[in-house]
Amino acid sequence: MTAIERKTAEKLIAAISQPNFSNVVFADAIRNQHPTHQQSLMRALMACVDTWYEMYGLGYYDGRNEGTCFAAARMREALDQSPIHLPYV
């Protein structure tokens, strides 16, 4: 992992962990970004889903992130039935 990925992850987690952070407002702000940037974000989120899916299969979770890993497993299973293509366009 390079410094840019680590710093980006830390900044994102710090921002979304604030008590006044709104997931709905965040999603709306993403919706208003350029479609190519939306796709880039989705590729990053799908990498997270794949990681959480792997963690779920290995039992590497506890009560704090069980819902995340379980949801990722269900998403991955559903997407495996109808794969998606997320090119950089």
Buried (B, 14 or more C-beta within 10 A) or exposed (E): EEEEEEEEEEEEEEEEEEEEEEEEEEEEEEEEEEEEEEBBEBEBEBEEBBEBBBBBEEEEBEEEBEEBBBBBBEBBEEBEEEEEEEEEE
